[in-house]
Amino acid sequence: MPLNDLTLRPYSAGLDFEVIRKWITQPREHAMWCAGRTSFPIERVDFDRMLDDIAVRCGDVPYIAAEPDGRPVGFFCYSLNGDTNEGMLKFVMIDPEQRGKGYGKKMLRLALDKAFAEGADRVRLCVLSVNDGARRCYEGLGFTYCGTDAGAFAYENETWDRCHMVIEKENH
């Protein structure tokens, strides 16, 4: 599928929530996605609260990656720190039926194009150490490791590190 077949648009709770809430079906997967910031299964009130919180604190805007017919295939939040010209991606999620088909990379390329066009010199994200699929996707796009918070998140009887990754504009 060509990259230009996907488009980014602002997330609309009324249009999108009932679709994306079904994408995370297992508690462990949910913990890897949001580190416990919403209930499992995802409920609208908690999801809206999380989005409102990061919008107020960080300026995050939620986006949907959609097929030409409007069907959502991906979700993420993005903010730009104007003082440092550094973008931040959060809560990246892909429809499980589309995982492994390149949709994540396609969505993130569009997100990076948007971020760099809007003034970011670099874009950062965090990923939990156990989230191998996401880490491979980010590495494949050119993100590199720039730090780790050891033992940042506990899930059941496991402790996961939070890995910080960055991509510079000139490496995109």
Secondary structure, 3 states (H helix, E strand, C coil): CCHHHCEEEECCHHHHHHHHCCCCCCHHHHHHHHCCCCCCCCCHHHHHHHHHHHHHHHCCEEEEEECCCCCEEEEEEEEEECCCCEEEEEEEEECHHHCCCCHHHHHHHHHHHHHHHCCCCEEEEEEECCCHHHHHHHHHHCCEEEEEEEEEEEECCEEEEEEEEEEEHHHC
